[in-house]
Amino acid sequence: MRVFRRRRGARRRYADGAPGIAGLPRAVRVLLGCLPGAAAVMALFLCAHGVENAAGTGSRATPPRSPARSYTAARPPIEPRAHWLGDAARAQPRPRYDDRVAAVFVHHTDSPNGYDCADAPRIIRDLYTGQTGTRDWDDIGYNFVVDRCGTIYEGRAGGVERAVTGAHTQGFNHRTAGIAALGTFTEGMPVPRPMIRAIAALSAWKLGLSGTDPRSDVRLVSSNGLSRYAAGTTARLPAVAGHNDGYMTSCPGAALHARLPEIRQLAARLQGRPDDPRQGHSERAAS
């Protein structure tokens, strides 16, 4: 009598991890034995596929990752250059751009404080005339100017949403934006609350475009030795810095510089960031 021996490897598993026929339950094997050859092969495939799917949906399955949250802020209202420039524009070269804004420098314009906000456009135009005339600059140096009523004005030409290279601080004009507070804010001078909120809103928006936490530190490379750092030196500076953090000056004044921690916290909240003090120690590379 001919004896049928079990083929070697009958309990072998498929390469994808599904069991072979010998590894299936007895009831399934009986069913497969009743099917014609092609149907049995198809049924075996479906069984294996079902087992594989069941393994993927078990309790040990890894849940899908949630996408990383993006902390951004809405763009605040910004008055265009035309509002203050009028017919005072001079011929100038094309704007220069960086790839992103990783930090902002806060300045004051060192001009009188007791102005009517309706006169702000004229005062900014006078600043422009002085910088492009007496100093022979190609444009106003600041990217933005904020008046005591919290109105934000576009400064240097090139587009408020772009990373326009300014001329507001020695050594650190690249990958930064200059925000000038219209007035003088030396020690003891009050800083208007609308001005603080506007600087925070503007900082939150510009830094949010590069994913920068306003409470963090950034690394910036000094472009010349007229700053506090030798040319080529990588400096660690606040993402919302005072002019005097990177350059030897009293600007933006002791009173305004003392409000920068408040501005950073407010800007972070406007970006929707949690109130976690540890985030203030994070660092982003801008080099």
C-alpha positions in Angstrom: 0.0 0.0 0.0 1.3 3.5 -0.9 2.0 5.7 2.0 1.6 9.4 1.7 4.1 11.4 3.8 3.6 14.9 4.9 5.6 17.3 2.7 8.4 19.1 4.4 7.7 22.6 5.3 3.9 22.1 5.6 3.9 24.3 8.6 6.2 26.9 7.0 5.0 30.5 7.2 4.7 32.8 4.2 7.3 35.5 3.8 4.7 38.2 4.7 4.0 36.6 8.1 0.7 34.9 7.2 0.4 31.2 8.3 0.6 28.3 5.8 -2.3 25.9 5.5 -1.1 23.7 8.3 -1.3 26.7 10.6 -4.9 27.3 9.9 -7.8 26.1 12.2 -9.0 22.5 11.5 -12.5 23.8 10.2 -10.8 25.9 7.6 -8.5 23.1 6.5 -11.6 20.8 6.0 -13.3 23.5 4.0 -10.2 24.0 1.8 -10.1 20.2 1.2 -13.6 20.3 -0.3 -12.8 23.0 -2.8 -11.3 22.6 -6.3 -7.6 23.5 -6.7 -8.0 27.1 -7.9 -10.8 27.9 -5.4 -8.7 26.5 -2.6 -5.8 28.7 -3.5 -8.0 31.8 -3.6 -9.6 30.9 -0.3 -6.2 30.4 1.2 -5.2 33.8 0.1 -8.3 35.4 1.5 -7.7 33.6 4.8 -4.1 34.7 5.0 -5.1 38.3 4.1 -7.7 38.3 6.8 -5.3 37.0 9.5 -2.8 39.7 8.5 -5.4 42.5 8.7 -6.5 41.2 12.1 -3.0 41.4 13.4 -2.8 45.0 12.2 -5.9 46.1 14.0 -5.2 44.4 17.3 -4.5 46.1 20.6 -0.8 46.4 19.8 -1.4 48.5 16.6 0.3 51.9 16.6 -2.2 54.7 16.4 -1.5 57.3 13.6 0.6 60.3 14.6 -1.1 63.6 14.8 0.4 66.3 12.6 2.7 68.8 14.4 0.9 71.9 15.4 1.9 75.1 13.6 2.0 78.1 15.9 1.2 81.2 13.8 -0.6 84.5 14.3 -2.9 86.5 12.2 -1.4 89.4 10.2 -2.3 92.7 12.0 -3.5 95.7 10.0 -0.5 97.5 8.3 -0.7 100.9 6.7 1.1 100.8 3.3 4.1 103.1 2.5 2.0 105.2 0.3 0.1 106.4 3.4 3.2 108.3 4.7 5.6 108.5 1.7 3.5 110.6 -0.7 5.7 112.4 -3.3 8.8 112.3 -1.1 10.1 109.0 -2.7 13.6 109.0 -4.0 15.1 106.7 -6.7 16.4 103.6 -5.0 17.8 100.2 -5.8 15.7 97.0 -5.8 15.0 95.6 -2.3 17.1 92.7 -1.0 15.6 89.7 0.6 16.5 86.9 3.0 15.0 83.4 3.1 13.1 84.1 6.4 12.7 86.3 9.4 14.1 84.5 12.5 14.2 87.5 14.9 13.0 91.0 15.3 14.9 94.0 16.7 12.9 96.7 18.6 14.0 100.3 18.2 12.7 103.7 19.1 13.0 106.6 16.7 14.3 109.1 19.3 11.7 111.7 18.3 9.2 113.6 20.4 6.4 111.6 22.2 3.6 114.1 22.4 2.4 113.9 18.8 -1.1 113.5 17.6 -1.5 110.1 15.9 -2.9 111.8 12.8 0.6 113.4 12.4 2.4 110.0 12.5 2.6 109.7 8.7 4.3 113.2 8.5 6.8 112.2 11.2 7.7 109.0 9.5 8.2 110.9 6.2 10.5 113.2 8.0 12.5 110.2 9.3 12.7 108.9 5.8 13.9 112.2 4.4 16.6 112.4 7.1 17.8 108.9 6.5 17.8 109.1 2.7 19.0 112.7 2.5 21.4 113.6 5.3 22.6 110.0 5.8 22.3 109.1 2.1 20.7 105.7 2.8 18.8 104.0 0.0 15.5 103.8 2.0 14.2 104.1 5.5 16.1 101.6 7.6 13.2 100.1 9.7 10.9 97.5 8.2 8.0 98.7 10.3 7.1 101.8 12.4 4.5 101.7 15.2 2.9 104.9 16.6 1.6 105.5 20.1 -1.9 104.6 19.1 -0.9 101.2 17.9 -1.0 101.8 14.2 1.5 99.8 12.3 3.1 101.4 9.2 5.1 99.6 6.4 8.6 101.0 6.5 11.3 99.8 4.1 10.1 98.8 0.6 9.8 95.2 -0.6 6.5 93.8 0.7 5.5 93.3 4.3 5.0 89.6 4.0 8.5 89.0 2.6 11.8 88.8 4.5 13.1 92.2 3.4 16.7 92.9 4.4 16.6 96.1 6.4 19.2 98.7 7.5 18.3 99.0 11.2 21.2 97.5 13.1 24.9 96.9 12.4 25.8 93.3 11.9 22.3 91.7 12.2 20.1 93.0 9.3 19.9 89.6 7.7 17.1 87.3 8.7 15.7 90.0 11.0 13.0 92.7 10.9 13.4 96.1 12.5 10.3 97.4 14.3 10.6 101.1 15.4 8.5 102.6 18.1 7.7 106.2 17.2 9.0 108.3 20.1 11.6 108.3 22.8 11.5 105.7 25.6 14.3 106.4 27.9 14.1 105.4 31.5 11.0 106.7 33.3 9.1 107.4 30.1 5.7 105.6 29.8 5.3 103.2 26.9 1.7 103.3 25.6 -0.2 100.1 25.9 -1.6 100.2 22.3 2.0 100.4 21.1 3.1 97.4 23.2 0.1 95.3 21.9 0.9 96.3 18.3 4.6 95.4 18.5 3.6 92.1 20.0 1.1 91.4 17.3 3.5 92.3 14.6 6.3 90.2 16.2 3.9 87.2 16.6 2.9 87.3 12.9 6.4 87.8 11.4 8.1 85.2 13.6 5.2 82.8 13.1 6.0 82.7 9.4 9.3 81.0 10.2 7.9 78.9 13.1 9.9 80.9 15.7 8.7 81.1 19.3 9.0 84.8 20.4 10.2 83.7 23.8 13.1 81.7 22.4 16.7 82.5 21.6 18.1 82.3 18.1 21.5 82.1 16.6 22.5 84.9 14.2 25.8 85.4 12.4 27.2 88.9 12.7 28.0 90.4 9.3 30.5 93.1 10.5 32.5 94.1 13.5 30.6 97.3 14.2 28.1 95.2 16.1 28.7 93.8 19.6 30.2 90.7 17.8 33.1 90.3 15.4 32.2 89.6 11.8 31.4 85.9 11.3 30.7 85.3 15.0 27.5 83.4 15.8 25.6 85.2 18.5 22.8 83.9 20.6 20.2 86.6 20.9 16.5 86.8 21.9 14.0 86.3 19.1 12.5 89.6 20.2 15.6 91.7 20.9 16.3 95.3 21.7 18.6 97.2 19.3 21.1 97.3 22.1 21.2 93.5 22.4 23.2 93.4 19.1 24.7 96.9 18.9 26.3 99.3 21.3 23.5 101.9 21.7 20.9 103.0 24.2 18.1 102.3 21.7 15.3 101.3 22.2 15.5 103.1 25.5 15.5 101.6 29.0 11.7 101.9 29.4 10.9 100.1 26.2 13.6 97.5 26.7 12.1 96.7 30.1 8.8 95.8 28.4 10.3 93.3 26.0 9.6 90.3 28.3 6.0 91.3 28.3 6.0 91.7 24.5 7.5 88.2 24.1 4.9 86.6 26.3 2.0 88.4 24.6 3.4 87.5 21.1 3.7 83.8 22.1 0.0 83.8 23.3 -1.0 85.4 20.0 0.7 82.5 18.3 -1.4 80.1 20.4 1.6 78.7 22.3 1.0 77.2 25.7 2.1 79.2 28.8 5.1 77.0 29.5 8.1 78.9 30.8 10.5 76.1 29.7 9.8 77.1 26.1 11.6 80.4 26.7 14.9 78.4 26.9 14.5 76.8 23.4 16.8 77.8 20.7 16.4 78.0 16.9 19.3 78.2 14.4 19.1 81.1 12.0 22.5 80.5 10.5 
